[in-house]
Amino acid sequence: MKIRNYYLALLIFAPAYSSISIVYNIRIAETSKQLDVVSSFSKPCLAIFTPFGTFRKKYNGTKHYAAGGLFTLLYSQISETFFLRADWAVASVGSQVGDVHSSHTQTDDLLFSAGYSVIKSSRLHLTASGLVGFPTHRDTSLQEVQFGYGHYGLGGQLDGSWRYSHNRNHTLRAAARFIHFFPRKVEGPSEKGVFEIFNFSMGNVADIFLAHYSKMSRQSLEVGYNASFFFGARICPSYREALVAANYIRNSFYGIYKYRFPIAERQSIVAAAFSYGFEPTPKIVGNKRLILVWGSWGINF
C-alpha cells in the first residue's frame, strides 16, 4: 500500500521530468578555472574536489535535494593558451512529496571540455571552448528526480575576463554557452498513468554568465549572475507535462571566497560558495527556490 501511495503521490504532485546536474553547472565550472591564479602555479595540472549540497522547492511544494562530491581534473598550459578539463560527480539525490520521502545514489554525466585563448593582452583574455558529455546511467527523469541528465551533450562556449583596474586586481568576467542534448529512449508513466517507452530529447540549454572578481594577495572574492534557458525539448508519444517541466528559465546569483596557500612545494587553493536561484517559468512544476552551497579544494601538480 505504501509503494502504491508513493507512485500515486508522484503522479499527482511531482513533475513529469526532473534532473539535477552539477557537472553542467556553469557557476562551479567558471569559478574553478582559476583564470587569474593558474599563471602563478608552477605545474600545469590542477586536481579539484568539490563537496556540494543543493535544495530545491517547487511552486507545488515538492522538494528535491542532492548532496555529494564533484571531481575535476584541469590541465592548463603555463602560458594560459590551452586547457583540458574533465568533470564527474556522485551524489545522494532525493525528493519529498507531501509526507513521502525517497532517495537513491547516482553518478552525474562525464563531461569533457577543451579551450583555447583566441585573444590575449595584458588586460583582456578571451577563450573559445568545446564540451562533450556522456551519460553514466539510463535516463530515469520521467520516473523520479535523477542526478545527471542522462543524455549525450555537445556544445560550445565563449568566455573572457577584463582587468579594468590599474593594479589589475579587479576583473569583469562574462561567458556564453550553448549545449544540445541528443534524444534517448526513456521509460516513464504516461498521461494515462501507465508506463511507456518514450523517445525523449531534453533539447538545448543556453547560459549567460556575468561576474565581478577581486583579489587581495592570497585571497579573492567573486560575485555573479547566471541565466539559464532550457528549450526545444521533444517527446514521442506526446506528453505535455514532461515538455512543460523540461522547458524552463532559471536565474541564479552566487558569491565565492577563495584562499591560495602553499603545501610543501605545491600551491593549493580552497573556496567556499553560496548560490540562490529561482525559475520564473514554468509555474507549478518550476522551482520557486534553488539553494546550492559548495566548497572546493584544489592542488597544483
C-alpha positions as CSV (number, residue, x, y, z in Angstrom):
1,M,0.0,0.0,0.0
2,K,2.9,2.4,0.8
3,I,4.5,1.8,-2.6
4,R,1.2,2.3,-4.4
5,N,0.6,5.6,-2.5
6,Y,4.1,6.7,-3.3
7,Y,3.7,6.4,-7.0
8,L,0.2,7.9,-6.8
9,A,1.7,10.9,-5.0
10,L,4.4,11.3,-7.7
11,L,1.9,11.2,-10.5
12,I,-0.4,13.8,-8.8
13,F,2.1,16.2,-7.3
14,A,5.5,15.7,-8.8
15,P,6.6,17.0,-12.2
16,A,6.9,14.5,-15.1
17,Y,10.5,15.5,-15.6
18,S,13.2,16.4,-13.1
19,S,17.0,16.2,-13.2
20,I,19.9,17.7,-11.2
21,S,23.3,18.1,-12.7
22,I,26.5,19.5,-11.2
23,V,29.0,18.9,-14.0
24,Y,27.0,21.2,-16.3
25,N,26.7,24.0,-13.6
26,I,28.5,26.9,-15.3
27,R,28.9,28.8,-12.0
28,I,31.1,26.0,-10.5
29,A,32.9,25.5,-13.8
30,E,33.8,29.2,-14.3
31,T,34.8,29.8,-10.6
32,S,37.1,26.7,-10.6
33,K,39.0,27.6,-13.8
34,Q,41.2,29.9,-11.7
35,L,41.8,32.2,-14.7
36,D,43.8,34.7,-12.6
37,V,45.9,32.3,-10.5
38,V,46.9,29.4,-12.8
39,S,49.7,31.6,-14.2
40,S,51.2,31.7,-10.7
41,F,51.2,27.9,-10.4
42,S,54.4,26.1,-11.2
43,K,52.8,23.0,-12.5
44,P,50.3,22.6,-15.4
45,C,47.7,20.3,-13.6
46,L,45.1,21.2,-11.0
47,A,43.0,18.5,-9.2
48,I,39.9,19.8,-7.5
49,F,37.5,18.2,-5.1
50,T,34.1,20.0,-4.6
51,P,31.7,18.7,-2.0
52,F,28.2,20.3,-2.5
53,G,24.7,20.3,-1.3
54,T,21.6,21.6,-3.1
55,F,18.0,22.1,-2.1
56,R,15.1,22.9,-4.4
57,K,11.4,23.7,-3.7
58,K,8.9,23.8,-6.4
59,Y,5.8,26.0,-6.6
60,N,3.6,23.0,-6.0
61,G,5.5,22.2,-2.7
62,T,7.6,19.3,-4.0
63,K,11.1,19.3,-2.6
64,H,14.3,17.9,-4.2
65,Y,17.8,17.7,-2.8
66,A,21.2,16.3,-3.6
67,A,24.5,16.0,-1.7
68,G,27.7,14.6,-2.9
69,G,31.1,15.4,-4.5
70,L,32.4,16.7,-7.8
71,F,35.8,15.6,-9.1
72,T,37.7,17.8,-11.6
73,L,41.0,17.4,-13.4
74,L,42.2,20.5,-15.1
75,Y,45.3,20.8,-17.4
76,S,46.4,24.3,-18.4
77,Q,49.5,25.4,-20.2
78,I,51.6,27.8,-18.1
79,S,51.2,30.3,-20.9
80,E,47.4,30.0,-20.4
81,T,46.7,29.5,-24.1
82,F,45.1,26.0,-23.9
83,F,43.3,23.9,-21.3
84,L,41.7,20.4,-21.0
85,R,39.2,19.6,-18.3
86,A,37.2,16.5,-17.1
87,D,34.3,16.6,-14.6
88,W,32.5,13.8,-12.8
89,A,30.3,13.7,-9.7
90,V,28.4,11.3,-7.5
91,A,25.6,12.2,-5.1
92,S,22.7,11.0,-3.0
93,V,19.6,12.6,-4.6
94,G,16.0,12.5,-3.3
95,S,12.6,14.1,-3.1
96,Q,9.8,14.8,-0.7
97,V,6.2,14.8,-2.0
98,G,3.9,15.6,1.0
99,D,5.0,13.2,3.7
100,V,6.5,10.7,1.2
101,H,10.3,10.7,1.0
102,S,12.6,8.8,-1.4
103,S,16.3,8.8,-2.1
104,H,18.9,7.0,-4.1
105,T,22.6,7.4,-5.2
106,Q,23.6,8.1,-8.8
107,T,26.5,9.4,-10.8
108,D,26.4,12.6,-12.9
109,D,27.3,12.7,-16.6
110,L,31.0,12.6,-17.5
111,L,31.9,16.0,-19.1
112,F,35.0,16.8,-21.1
113,S,35.9,20.3,-22.3
114,A,38.8,21.9,-24.1
115,G,39.5,25.5,-24.8
116,Y,42.0,27.8,-26.5
117,S,42.7,31.5,-25.9
118,V,41.9,33.3,-29.2
119,I,42.8,36.8,-28.0
120,K,45.2,37.7,-25.2
121,S,46.6,41.0,-23.9
122,S,47.8,42.4,-20.6
123,R,44.2,43.0,-19.6
124,L,41.9,41.1,-22.0
125,H,41.6,37.3,-22.1
126,L,39.1,35.6,-24.4
127,T,38.7,31.8,-24.7
128,A,36.7,29.6,-27.0
129,S,36.0,26.0,-25.8
130,G,34.0,22.9,-26.8
131,L,32.2,20.5,-24.5
132,V,31.0,16.9,-24.8
133,G,29.1,15.0,-22.2
134,F,28.5,11.3,-21.8
135,P,25.7,9.7,-19.7
136,T,26.7,7.3,-16.9
137,H,23.3,5.7,-16.5
138,R,19.9,5.5,-18.2
139,D,17.6,8.4,-18.1
140,T,15.1,8.0,-15.2
141,S,13.9,11.6,-15.1
142,L,10.3,10.6,-16.0
143,Q,10.1,8.3,-13.0
144,E,11.9,10.1,-10.3
145,V,14.3,13.0,-9.7
146,Q,17.7,11.9,-11.1
147,F,21.3,13.0,-10.7
148,G,22.8,13.8,-14.1
149,Y,20.9,14.5,-17.3
150,G,21.5,11.0,-18.7
151,H,21.8,12.3,-22.3
152,Y,24.8,12.8,-24.7
153,G,25.6,16.5,-24.9
154,L,27.6,18.6,-27.3
155,G,28.2,22.3,-27.2
156,G,30.5,25.3,-27.2
157,Q,31.3,28.3,-25.1
158,L,33.0,31.7,-25.4
159,D,34.2,33.3,-22.2
160,G,36.5,36.1,-21.2
161,S,37.9,38.3,-18.5
162,W,38.9,42.0,-18.5
163,R,41.2,43.5,-15.8
164,Y,39.8,47.0,-15.8
165,S,41.7,48.4,-12.8
166,H,45.2,49.9,-12.9
167,N,46.5,47.5,-10.3
168,R,44.8,44.6,-12.2
169,N,43.3,43.2,-9.0
170,H,39.7,43.7,-10.2
171,T,38.2,41.8,-13.1
172,L,35.0,41.6,-15.0
173,R,34.1,38.2,-16.4
174,A,31.5,37.0,-18.9
175,A,30.6,33.8,-20.6
176,A,28.0,32.5,-23.1
177,R,27.4,28.8,-23.6
178,F,25.1,26.6,-25.8
179,I,24.7,22.8,-25.4
180,H,22.5,20.4,-27.4
181,F,21.3,17.1,-25.8
182,F,20.6,14.2,-28.1
183,P,17.4,12.0,-27.7
184,R,17.3,8.7,-25.9
185,K,14.7,6.0,-25.1
186,V,13.2,6.8,-21.7
187,E,10.7,4.8,-19.6
188,G,8.1,6.5,-17.5
189,P,4.4,6.9,-16.7
190,S,2.3,8.4,-19.4
191,E,-0.5,10.9,-19.1
192,K,-2.8,7.9,-18.7
193,G,-0.8,6.7,-15.7
194,V,0.7,3.6,-17.4
195,F,4.4,3.0,-18.1
196,E,5.5,3.6,-21.7
197,I,8.8,3.9,-23.7
198,F,9.3,7.5,-24.9
199,N,11.7,8.9,-27.4
200,F,12.8,11.9,-25.3
201,S,15.1,14.8,-26.0
202,M,16.0,17.4,-23.4
203,G,16.6,19.9,-26.3
204,N,19.1,22.7,-25.6
205,V,20.4,24.8,-22.9
206,A,21.9,28.3,-23.3
207,D,23.7,30.1,-20.4
208,I,24.7,33.7,-19.8
209,F,27.3,34.3,-17.1
210,L,28.4,37.6,-15.6
211,A,30.7,38.1,-12.6
212,H,33.0,40.6,-10.8
213,Y,36.3,39.2,-9.3
214,S,38.6,40.9,-6.9
215,K,41.8,39.5,-5.4
216,M,43.8,40.7,-2.4
217,S,47.2,38.9,-2.1
218,R,46.3,35.3,-1.4
219,Q,42.5,35.9,-1.1
220,S,39.8,36.6,-3.7
221,L,36.1,37.4,-3.7
222,E,33.7,36.9,-6.6
223,V,30.0,37.6,-7.1
224,G,28.0,36.9,-10.2
225,Y,24.8,36.1,-12.0
226,N,23.8,33.2,-14.3
227,A,20.8,33.0,-16.5
228,S,19.9,29.5,-18.0
229,F,17.4,28.9,-20.7
230,F,16.3,25.3,-21.4
231,F,14.3,25.0,-24.6
232,G,13.5,22.7,-27.5
233,A,12.6,19.6,-25.5
234,R,10.7,16.9,-27.6
235,I,9.0,13.7,-26.6
236,C,7.1,11.0,-28.5
237,P,4.5,9.8,-27.8
238,S,3.2,13.2,-26.7
239,Y,3.4,14.0,-23.0
240,R,2.6,17.7,-22.4
241,E,3.5,17.7,-18.7
242,A,7.1,16.5,-19.4
243,L,7.6,19.2,-22.0
244,V,6.4,21.9,-19.7
245,A,8.7,20.8,-17.0
246,A,11.7,20.4,-19.3
247,N,11.5,23.9,-20.9
248,Y,12.3,26.5,-18.3
249,I,14.2,29.7,-17.4
250,R,16.4,29.9,-14.4
251,N,18.0,32.9,-12.7
252,S,20.9,32.3,-10.2
253,F,23.1,34.6,-8.1
254,Y,26.2,33.5,-6.3
255,G,29.2,34.6,-4.2
256,I,32.5,32.7,-3.7
257,Y,35.5,33.3,-1.4
258,K,38.9,31.8,-2.3
259,Y,42.2,31.5,-0.5
260,R,45.5,30.3,-2.0
261,F,48.4,28.9,0.0
262,P,51.4,26.5,-0.4
263,I,51.6,22.9,0.8
264,A,55.2,21.9,0.8
265,E,56.3,22.9,-2.7
266,R,52.8,22.8,-4.2
267,Q,50.3,25.6,-4.5
268,S,46.8,24.9,-3.2
269,I,43.5,26.8,-3.2
270,V,40.3,26.4,-1.1
271,A,37.0,28.0,-1.7
272,A,33.5,28.4,-0.2
273,A,30.5,29.4,-2.2
274,F,26.7,30.0,-2.0
275,S,24.2,30.3,-4.7
276,Y,20.5,31.3,-4.7
277,G,18.1,31.0,-7.7
278,F,14.6,30.7,-8.9
279,E,12.6,29.9,-12.1
280,P,10.0,32.4,-13.2
281,T,8.6,29.8,-15.6
282,P,7.1,27.3,-15.7
283,K,4.7,27.8,-12.8
284,I,3.5,24.9,-10.6
285,V,6.3,22.5,-11.8
286,G,9.0,25.1,-11.8
287,N,11.5,25.7,-8.9
288,K,10.4,28.5,-6.6
289,R,13.7,28.3,-4.7
290,L,17.1,26.8,-5.5
291,I,19.9,26.8,-3.0
292,L,23.4,25.5,-3.7
293,V,26.3,25.5,-1.4
294,W,29.8,24.2,-2.3
295,G,33.4,24.2,-1.2
296,S,36.5,23.3,-3.2
297,W,40.0,22.2,-2.6
298,G,42.4,22.3,-5.5
299,I,46.1,21.3,-5.6
300,N,48.6,22.1,-8.3
301,F,50.8,19.2,-9.5
